[in-house]
Amino acid sequence: MNPVGPAVLQTSANRVADGIAKMEGALKNAPASLLAELAAELMIDHREYYEWQETKSLAYSMCLINLEEVQTLWEYLGNTVTQFNQNSVAVKIAIAKTMSVLRKQVHS
């Protein structure tokens, strides 16, 4: 018999927030020069911003993400591309990865 321990029961309903937290941990001791380089590479333009907004909405309407996840995406995408580009590197990486996965699922 396999007992179910607390670690098994502690799962998050928000994979987006979990991804951001993991990335923050991974980048915790990264050199400032690397973070600056990544920040510049992760800047998005208006076209990509609107594609991400559309992908987020379609993913939610297709039940690929839950309400908590869509709200997290909405919070970090912000109302403008400028707001998104001001996020931390960890947030940008996690959101970019999430959008890449969702885009494939939405358009498959």
Helices and strands as residue ranges (DSSP letters): H 6-9, H 15-26, H 32-41, H 46-61, H 67-77, H 81-85, H 89-106
